[in-house]
C-alpha cells in the first residue's frame, strides 16, 4: 500500500509516498480503508528535527495520527463496529501511519452523516486535543475562555466545544478570519501587541481559562488569566519557565495510569461528544485544504506557514 513517510530530518521536501506492507488490526483494534487523514502540526517539528533532542524518531517515520474511512478488518474483542462501517478516529500515537491507504485505529466513533470525508478525516485529533485541554481547565457553563490561535485546526474545534459547554469564548486570529470565528460562536480579536487590553475590553470581569493553540505569547496570556494554573498550551515549549502546563496526550493502561511522563490522558470520550454535537449541527470541522497523498510535501509546506484556516487533510 501507499504510505506517507520521511526517512531523514529536513524541510517538507523530505516527505514522500512509499510502498509499504499493509498493517493489520490486532486485539482491540480496527483497520480502515482510509478516505481522508489529518496532517498533524506537531509532526512538522518532528520532521524538521527541532524536537530530536526530546523526541527523536526512528526512520522511516510514517506520518498521520487521525483518519476516517471504511472498516475492512476487525481485531479480536471489537464488538461495536463491523466491516463496511464508516468511522473516524486515531492511530496509536507511537506508531501513527494514518496518512496511508490503510490504517489501524485504536480509538474510533461512527462518522457523522453531516460531515464529509475530509471533515471526518481531520476531526479526531483536534477533538481529542480540545477535549483534553478543556477538561484540564474545567471549562463549563458561565465561564469565559480565551482561545489563542482560534482559527487553526485545533482552535476552531476548541471554540465550538467550549461554546457547547456553555462558555463564552474570545478567540484570537487574523482579522480576515474574524467572520469565521463569529460563525463558530466566538467573539474575535486580533493577537499581538495590545492583546491584554483588547481582551480586558471584551471581558472586563476577567477570563476564567486560556487555551493557547499558537504559542509565543505566554507573558500576555498569564497577565490575562492572572494565574498560571488557568493557562494550558499545546505548542509553547517555554511553558515550564512560566509555570504553565504544556499538554500532550498519552494512553492509559488497564489501571488508569497515564503511559507518558508529564502527559495528560487521551480524551477518548471526546469522540462520542463530537458525534452528538455534529448530529445536532453544533460542530463542524473547517478544512483549510485537501491534498492527494502524492502531494503530502505540499501539505506540510502549507502547515508550516501556520496560516491555514482550519485543518489540512490528505485524500487517499
N, C-alpha and C positions, 0 to 999 in steps of 0.2 A: 504494500500500500504506500501511498504518498504521505509524507510527514514533514512538517517544518522543523528545522533544526539549525544549530550553528556548531561548528567544530573548533572554533577559536574565538578569543575575545576580539572585539573590534566594532566598527561602525555598522549601520544597518545592512551594508552590502555583504556581511558575512552570513546573513540569514539566507537559507536556501531550502529547496524541497529535495528530499532524498527518498529513495525506495527502501523501505524497511519491512521487517516482518510484522504482520498484524498482531496486536495484543489479544489476549483472551480474558474473559471475565473469571475471576476467582471467587471464592466463597464471599457472599455478601456484596457482590459487585454486579454490574451490568456492562455490556458493550453496546455502543450505539454506532450506527452508520451516521456520521456527522453531517449535518446540513449547514451549520454555521458554528463558529467558535470565536471566543474573545481574544483580543490582543492585550495582554496584561502589561500595564505600565511598569510594574516592578521588574519585569523581565528586560526592560531597556537597561536598567542598572546592572543586572547580571550579565547581559550580553556585552556591554561596554567594558566590563572589568572593574567598574568603580566599586563593586562590592566584593571583590575577590579576597580581600583580607578578612572579611567577616563571613561571607557565604561563597566560598569557591565552588565552582561547578565541575561536574565530571562530563567530559566530552565523549560522544556527541550529546549535546543538550537539546532535548525535544521540547518545544515550546507549547504553551497553552494550558490554562487552568480550567476554564469553563467552556461548555459546549451545549448544543441542542441537537437532537437527532432522533432517529427511529431505532428502538431497541431491536437488536438482532441476535443477542446472546444473553442468557440469564444465568448467573452463578448460583451455586448451592446456597440454600437458605433464603433466597429472594422470593417473596410471595406477592408483593404489591404491584408488580408490573409483569408484562409478558411480551413476547416477540411481536413486533408490529406497533407497540405503543409509542407515542410521541412524548418525549421528555426533555427537560433541561436540567443541568446540574454541573458538578465539578469532578475533576480527576483527583487522584492522590496528589497532595501538594508536593511530595518529594519527587515523584516520577513524571508528573504532568503529561505532556504529549497530546493535549486535546486539539491542537492545530493539525489535524490529520483527517484522513478519510474514515478511520475508525478510531474510537477512543473508549477506554474503560472508565466508567464513572463510579465513584464511591458514595456519592450523595446525589439525589435527584428528586424531581417532582414532575407531575404532569405539565406538559406545555400548555399554557393558557391559549384558548382559541383566539383571543383578541390580539395575540402577539404574532408577528411574522417570524419566520425562522431567524432572520437577522437580529431581531429584538431578543428572542429567546436565547440565541447563541451568546449574546453579550450580557445576559441578565444575572446569572448565578453569582459571579464574582462580586459585582457591586452590591447585590442584595446581601450576600454574606458579610461583606466588609461593613456596609452601612448598619446592618442589624447589630453586628458585634460592637461597634463603637457607640451606637445609640443606647444599647443595653448597658455598657460600661458607664456611660454618662447618666444613666437612669432617666432618660428623657421621657416625659409624659405630658398629660393634658395640663394646659395652663403655663407651661414653660416657654421661654424664649430661647431659641437656638440660633447661633451664628454658624453657617457653613461656609468656610473659606475655600474658594475654588469650586463654586456650586454648579458650574456649567459643564464640568467634566463627567467622565463615565461613572465614577462613584458619587460625585456631588449631586448630580441630577436625581439619582435614586435616593440618596440620603435626604434630600429636601422632601420628596414625596412620602417617604416612610416616617419622617418626623411630623409632617402635617397629618398623616393618618393617625398618629398617636395623640393628636390634639394640641401639638405645639405650634407656636408662632415662629416662623423661620425667616431669618435675614440671610441672604446669600450674596457673596461677592463674585463678581465676574466682570469681564469687559463690557462696556456699555452696549455693544451690539448684541449681547446675549441677555440683556435685561428682560426683553419681552418673553423669552423662553422661560426665565425664572418665574416671572409673574404667572405664566400659564401653568407652572408646576405648583404654585401656591406660595411662593416666597416673595418677600419684599427685597428687591435688588439694590445693591450699591456697588461702587467700584472698589477695587483693592488699592493698595499703595499708600502714599503719604496722606495723612489726614483720616485714616481708617477709624481710629479711636473716636474721633469727634463725629464722624458720619454715623457710626453705629450708635453712639450715645444719643444723637438726634432722633434716630429711629426707635430706640429703646431706652428712654430716659430713666426708667426704673431698673435698668440693668439687664444683663444676659445671664441665663442660668447655665448654659453649656456652649462650648465651642468645639466644632468638629473641623479639623484642619485637613483638607484634601489637597493643598497646594504647596505648603512649605515656605520657608523664608520670611515668616512674619511673626514668629513666636513672641517677641517682646510686645508687639502691639496686641496680640491675642491674649496674652497674660494680663495686660492692662485693662482689656475689655472684660475679661472674666473675673479678675480680682483674686483668683485662686488657681494655682496650677492643677489642682485636682479636678477642676471643671473644664480642662482643656485636654483633648486627645488628638494626636496627629497620626497620620498613616504614612508620612513621607519626609518628615524633617528629622534628619539624623543628629541635629544639635539638641534634640529634646532632653536627653539626660542632664545636660548642662543647665537647663531651665527648670528641672524638676517636673517635666511634663512626660506623661506616658506616651510612648510610641507603640501603637497597636499593630501586631501581626498575629495571624491566626494559626492555630495548630490543633490537630485532632486530639481527642481524649481516649484513654484506654477504658477497659471494662469497669474500672473503679471510679471513673470520672476524673482521673488525674490528667492534666494537660501535658501532652508529649512535646514539650518545647520550652526551653528556658526563657522566662520573661514573656511568654506568649499568652494570648487570650484564647479560650476555647472557640473553635469554629462555630459560628451561629447557624447550624443546620436548620433550626426551626424557622429561620427567615424564609426558606423556600416555600413552606406552606402559607406563610403570611403573604408572600408575593403573589401566589396563585389566587388567594382570596381577593386581594386588592385589585389584581388585574381583571378578575371576573366582575368586579364592581365598577370597573372603569376608573380606578383611582391610582393605578400605577402603570406607567409606560416606560420604555427604555429608549431614550433618544439615541439614534445611531448616527454617528458622525460620518462614517464611510464604510463601505463594504468592498473588500478586495478578494480576488481568487487566491487560492493557496500559492500559486506561482508568483504572485506579487507581494508576498509576505514582507520582503525588504522594504517595499514602498509603504506598507502599513506601519512598519517600525519607524520609518522616516517621519511620517505624519505624527505618530505618537510622541516622538522626541521634540516636536515643536511645542507641545503642551498647550496647543490652541484648539485641539479637537473638541467639537461641541457634542458631547455625549461619547458613546462607546465606538471603538473601531473593531470591526469583525472581519473574519476570513470566511469565505464561502467554499465548501468542499464539493 
